Amino acid sequence: MMRFSNSLVGVVNFLTFLLSVPILGGGIWLSSKANTTDCLRFLQWPLIIIGVSIMVVSLAGFVGACYRNTFLLWFYLFTMFFIIAALIGFIIFAYGVTDKGSGRSVSQRAYLDYYLSDYSGWLKDRVEQNSYWSKISSCVRDSHVCSKMGLHINGVSETADMFYLRKLNPIQSGCCKPPSECGYVYENETMWNNGGGTVSNDLDCTKWSNDQTQLCYACDSCKAGVLASIKKSWRKVSVINIVVLILLVIFYIIGFAAFRNNKRIDNDEPYGSTRMTKAQPSRIQF
């Protein structure tokens, strides 16, 4: 059992060490790019920190298990405990800050409209702050999500009726078109005009612009769309994190068993020594 637990801990940490190499390499690659956008630049340090952390912990677990180093196994278990605790905290936090808010259905539309007033809490407060929103809206622009909305069928541009039947994602609905209640008339996916009619006095209606660099990036509906997208993504990530958490707990238990075996052997059976049996053969005297 001792050999099995040590071997399993060694194999698992060898695999996680290999995993850390592309993560660390991705962070270094992003930091070396001269034309890196703000969004990608935001990712480089988390990738580097995560990659280095996984590499160090994996090396400690691998060496500690394969070479029966009790101190390194202790360090591995100590670090793993805080990783598990942090993961539990993040799962609880992710569900807590994304428990409110969803899109509203619109008459004769397949897509939903998003309103900032439907959301509340810590995440909404952060998105509303100008310092945060300037970076987030820059990321939305850099993703070109709106410019990619164009749809042609058999060489024919999409009509209004066809567009109304599309299921847009939250950012497309909130940032790339005006809210439905504004009364704008469809021209194409990112071009809308008032058609000479009356437009609602809602602030988002006045913020809408056919300038392709502006659109509705300053609208509250865009902020709500980002919040809805974050909620959807965090819920998916939380499911993955729960699976990872279960695996980490299993590996932690196996690692703890290997640690106890190492301590027992260090205390009772030093490596390379053999035990003497209680019953010693009597000497034959002549």
Secondary structure by P-SEA (a helix, b strand, c coil): caaaaaaaaaaaaaaaaaaaaaaaaaaaaaaacccccaaaaaaaaaaaaaaaaaaaaaaaaaaaaaaccaaaaaaaaaaaaaaaaaaaaaaaaaaaaacbbbbbbbccccbbbbbccccccaaaaaaacaaaaaaaaaaaaaaccccccccccccccccaaaaaaccccccccccccccccccccccccccccccccccccccccccccccccccccccaaaaaaaaaaaaaaaaaaaaaaaaaaaaaaaaaaaaaaaaaaaaaaaacccccbbbbccccbbbbcc
